[in-house]
Amino acid sequence: MNKKYAKINDKYQIVLPREIRKHFNLRPQGEVLIEYIENVIVIIPKPSSFTEMALSLEKDLWNGIDALEYITKEREQWEKRNSSLKSRKK
């Protein structure tokens, strides 16, 4: 992990260090996505496609797994839990 520091000016703006701008090919008037997770601020370059970004996340997680089989199994387990809860209420 490459850590860099940036100061916050009186307009609450920061300047991203040159190394980061070059690494991520950031340009003036470009956009970044900013979010916070608990006490951490996350800044990422705005993706050209949020769909492509989402598909690329954890892509190795699904290697060798048949998605249809996985969903079918999850659905069966959900239905079992639902039916057992319904039978308890009666």
PEDA-V470511 format. One record per residue. RES is the residue in three letters. PSI is psi as a letter, one per 40 degrees, with the letter a starting at -180 (999 if undefined). D_FIRST is the distance of its C-alpha to the first C-alpha in Angstrom with 2 decimals. Layout:
((RES:PSI:D_FIRST) (RES:PSI:D_FIRST))
This chain:
((MET:h:0.00) (ASN:h:3.80) (LYS:h:6.24) (LYS:i:9.74) (TYR:i:13.04) (ALA:i:15.99) (LYS:i:19.50) (ILE:h:21.71) (ASN:a:25.11) (ASP:e:28.47) (LYS:e:28.35) (TYR:f:25.10) (GLN:i:23.31) (ILE:i:19.96) (VAL:h:19.17) (LEU:h:15.86) (PRO:i:14.73) (ARG:d:16.17) (GLU:d:13.09) (ILE:d:11.88) (ARG:d:15.56) (LYS:d:16.02) (HIS:d:13.10) (PHE:e:14.40) (ASN:f:17.96) (LEU:h:18.78) (ARG:i:22.36) (PRO:i:24.67) (GLN:e:26.22) (GLY:i:23.48) (GLU:i:22.36) (VAL:i:19.26) (LEU:h:19.33) (ILE:h:18.63) (GLU:i:18.90) (TYR:i:18.44) (ILE:h:18.03) (GLU:b:19.75) (ASN:f:18.23) (VAL:h:15.00) (ILE:h:15.30) (VAL:h:13.69) (ILE:h:14.31) (ILE:i:14.49) (PRO:h:16.82) (LYS:h:20.20) (PRO:i:20.94) (SER:d:24.26) (SER:h:25.22) (PHE:d:24.15) (THR:d:26.01) (GLU:d:24.06) (MET:d:20.75) (ALA:d:22.15) (LEU:d:23.50) (SER:e:20.26) (LEU:h:18.50) (GLU:f:18.81) (LYS:d:21.19) (ASP:e:20.96) (LEU:d:22.14) (TRP:e:25.60) (ASN:h:25.98) (GLY:e:29.44) (ILE:h:30.48) (ASP:h:33.53) (ALA:d:32.79) (LEU:d:36.52) (GLU:d:37.16) (TYR:d:34.30) (ILE:d:35.59) (THR:d:39.14) (LYS:d:38.33) (GLU:d:36.51) (ARG:d:39.49) (GLU:d:41.95) (GLN:d:40.22) (TRP:d:40.18) (GLU:d:43.87) (LYS:d:44.73) (ARG:d:43.14) (ASN:d:44.90) (SER:d:48.24) (SER:d:48.05) (LEU:d:47.34) (LYS:d:50.27) (SER:d:52.59) (ARG:d:51.79) (LYS:d:52.79) (LYS:999:56.19))
